[in-house]
Amino acid sequence: MLFRAIPRFKPSVSGGELFTVFRQVFNKNAFTDVTLGYFEREFAKYIGVSDAIAVPSARMGLYLALSALPVEKGDEIIVPALTYYSIPAMLSFMGFVPVFVDIDPTTCTLDLEQVERRITSKTKAIIPTHLYGLPVDMRWVMEIAEKHGLLVIEDCAQSCGARFDGMRTGSFGDVGYFTFGPTKPFTTLGGGMITCNDPSVAEKIRHEMSGFPPVSRGAVLKAAVTASAMKTATNRSLFGAFLWPALRAFRLLGKDPIEESFREEVKPISAIPDYFRKKMTSVQGDVGVSQIKRIDDLSELRHRNGMYLLERLQGTQDLIVPSVTEGSEHIFTSFVVQTSDRDYLARELLRRGVDTAKGYMSDCSGLEMFKDYRSECPHTTTAFRNMLHLPVYHTLRVPQLEYIVKTVKKIMDVI
Ligand SMILES: Cc1ncc(COP(=O)(O)O)c(C=O)c1O
């Protein structure tokens, strides 16, 4: 059984990229220099926009973008109810009104029919979130935005490199924001990016960030050490011998230490702390430049793995598999299935050597901190309760995928 144990994920950062960081450890300049022009230009070229600005994180990207765009406190901004809590939390902190719209139950992205019904005279922007690597139908979003005079802010935190109608996410709207943490398919060991096609918006964002100090060397090294540890722990032999038995033992206690160690406390943003206001450093830019060269290959491998799982799991009883919409190129940042007894499926899969995760999205409309903005989002509530992330990462090969399919089917057929 040991040889079959399959970890839930695998970091995308390469040994060479980690070496780039570690070999600079005594070169103080590499960690204080915030010159990122080359990385930003390469990223802008990759996405297909005029400007890319390195920012501290996705939520700070949103903050900086909204500070630069023509919006005012009290404006309504449409967001999917199924998203990362920090996005509506940032809207609320800045004085905007997050308007939660339900998801389409099979794509898990904005239900576009509902978006139009929720637009009022106060609506100023819409945030299409390209969740799990699936681009939203941007033809439709841009049409609606034009018709109602809305700004479009693309959430590309999970869709770096994904295309809709041949164009990359982050190149359609007024701005797009990205996040590059150590667990992301595109990583610079922290930080993020804003993309846009308006140099004056880019200039305002750069100006707003001009006083930000560089992120500390300790923070970058900590992210590099974390990524190295994740690479080691998810090595298949080590995972099977050590982590998998430990995860099984924790599961008996109803605990998932991996998810718990990465989970951020879900709470309102009451101030922008100093550690949010940091600039990425040139050593991270070097990692980013290297990642740009590899990202399409990694996405292609995940796409192939995702399609393999999707085609073979389709039709399994009580299992909703992800759908791929016309024009969208799904890069399967995650492969998320839905089933009425998610805990049972997770438990049985783990027992048979397949590690899974519940993920860290929230049913934001149902969160206490957003009680003033609550709206009926039944598909989000159901999906949130039923979602399970299966392994789909770039290093999985056919025998492992076949094992995942066979095991899921065996478990579901006896439910
Ligand atoms: C869809 C989505 N939006 C926004 C964020 C927030 O990113 P950050 O932690 O960089 O602010 C995340 C985090 O992963 C995310 O998945």
The ligand as a MOL file (V3000), in Angstrom:
LIG
                    3D

  0  0  0     0  0            999 V3000
M  V30 BEGIN CTAB
M  V30 COUNTS 16 16 0 0 0
M  V30 BEGIN ATOM
M  V30 1 C -9.3180 33.3340 -5.3250 0
M  V30 2 C -8.4070 34.0500 -4.3690 0
M  V30 3 N -8.4800 35.3830 -4.2680 0
M  V30 4 C -7.6800 36.0580 -3.4290 0
M  V30 5 C -6.7420 35.4240 -2.6500 0
M  V30 6 C -5.9090 36.2180 -1.6820 0
M  V30 7 O -4.5530 36.1620 -1.9560 0
M  V30 8 P -3.4940 36.8660 -0.9700 0
M  V30 9 O -3.3540 35.9370 0.1880 0
M  V30 10 O -2.2530 36.9960 -1.7730 0
M  V30 11 O -4.0460 38.1640 -0.5680 0
M  V30 12 C -6.6050 34.0360 -2.7320 0
M  V30 13 C -5.5990 33.3410 -1.9310 0
M  V30 14 O -5.0970 32.3160 -2.3080 0
M  V30 15 C -7.4600 33.3170 -3.6230 0
M  V30 16 O -7.3770 31.9940 -3.7460 0
M  V30 END ATOM
M  V30 BEGIN BOND
M  V30 1 1 1 2
M  V30 2 1 2 3
M  V30 3 2 2 15
M  V30 4 2 3 4
M  V30 5 1 4 5
M  V30 6 1 5 6
M  V30 7 2 5 12
M  V30 8 1 6 7
M  V30 9 1 7 8
M  V30 10 2 8 9
M  V30 11 1 8 10
M  V30 12 1 8 11
M  V30 13 1 12 13
M  V30 14 1 12 15
M  V30 15 2 13 14
M  V30 16 1 15 16
M  V30 END BOND
M  V30 END CTAB
M  END
